Amino acid sequence: MADQLIKICGLTTEETIDAAVEAGATHIGLVHFEKSPRHLSIADAAKLRARIPDSVKAVLLTVNMEPKPTAEALQEVQPDVLQLHGKETPEWLSLIKDNSKLEVWKAVGIKDRAALERAEKFKDAAHRLLYDAAAGALPGGNGLALDWRLLLNHRHVMPWGLAGGLGPHNVADAIRYTGAPLVDASSGLESEPGVKDIGKIRAFCEAALAARKAAA
Ligand SMILES: O=C(O)c1ccccc1N[C@@H]1O[C@H](COP(=O)(O)O)[C@@H](O)[C@H]1O
């Protein structure tokens, strides 16, 4: 069985990046979306990106960003992965994927089986789908879980990950129940919006790694 992939998203300090890396995160997410409490300017995202070691992938998260600022952000931040968390089209994703060395992830809000089937339109346009709850106050980062039962017996046509409302209290159940190869958490690891709690980051990674080991 493959190793568990763990993305810790919305980090805004070097201290929390170091803690996530030490705890076993495989991916660190930096959010560039002004309405988010985890928003980083591109200059700050670039500074924090430099703190992420080569062994861990840097993920830049954007929402419905126009092509020119996207190109500038990619140039400045140099992420390994671009996570698109808005209403981006397969055509736009394909353009990025075919013209860069980036891994391209598409987050999709899942409220029913039809939404899971619709997400398959990204099969050739993205390297990975990230299933999240349907958008709430923000397009993501709302701490809302999707109905995991929708993923039972689902035939995944491409690599995927599970996001939405995950935290130390439920990540082991999520892995056991859905078999998610990648788990992604943000607001469930905070003491207040935008402020990550190092104890929760450690507990999340520990629980995810133990659940994967038990399932192997
Ligand atoms: O974190 C945010 O503020 C955010 C803003 C806009 C789009 C996505 C955002 N976060 C991502 O949403 C999912 C689920 O987050 P949560 O664990 O439920 O808080 C995850 O990929 C976040 O990185």
The ligand as a MOL file (V3000), in Angstrom:
LIG
                    3D

  0  0  0     0  0            999 V3000
M  V30 BEGIN CTAB
M  V30 COUNTS 23 24 0 0 0
M  V30 BEGIN ATOM
M  V30 1 O -8.4640 27.8720 3.3580 0
M  V30 2 C -9.1050 28.7570 2.7690 0
M  V30 3 O -9.3160 29.8480 3.2990 0
M  V30 4 C -9.6300 28.5100 1.3950 0
M  V30 5 C -10.1350 29.5750 0.6860 0
M  V30 6 C -10.6120 29.3930 -0.5900 0
M  V30 7 C -10.5970 28.1440 -1.1680 0
M  V30 8 C -10.1010 27.0490 -0.4570 0
M  V30 9 C -9.6200 27.2120 0.8160 0
M  V30 10 N -9.1510 26.1480 1.5680 0
M  V30 11 C -9.1380 24.7820 1.1750 0
M  V30 12 O -10.4130 24.1720 1.2860 0
M  V30 13 C -10.2670 22.8070 1.6040 0
M  V30 14 C -11.0610 22.4350 2.8320 0
M  V30 15 O -10.6650 23.1960 3.9320 0
M  V30 16 P -11.1180 22.8730 5.4520 0
M  V30 17 O -10.1640 21.8050 5.9530 0
M  V30 18 O -12.5330 22.4070 5.4180 0
M  V30 19 O -10.9240 24.1350 6.1910 0
M  V30 20 C -8.7670 22.5680 1.7660 0
M  V30 21 O -8.2060 22.1580 0.5390 0
M  V30 22 C -8.2800 23.9510 2.0760 0
M  V30 23 O -6.9540 24.0910 1.7730 0
M  V30 END ATOM
M  V30 BEGIN BOND
M  V30 1 2 1 2
M  V30 2 1 2 3
M  V30 3 1 2 4
M  V30 4 1 4 5
M  V30 5 2 4 9
M  V30 6 2 5 6
M  V30 7 1 6 7
M  V30 8 2 7 8
M  V30 9 1 8 9
M  V30 10 1 9 10
M  V30 11 1 10 11
M  V30 12 1 11 12
M  V30 13 1 11 22
M  V30 14 1 12 13
M  V30 15 1 13 14
M  V30 16 1 13 20
M  V30 17 1 14 15
M  V30 18 1 15 16
M  V30 19 2 16 17
M  V30 20 1 16 18
M  V30 21 1 16 19
M  V30 22 1 20 21
M  V30 23 1 20 22
M  V30 24 1 22 23
M  V30 END BOND
M  V30 END CTAB
M  END
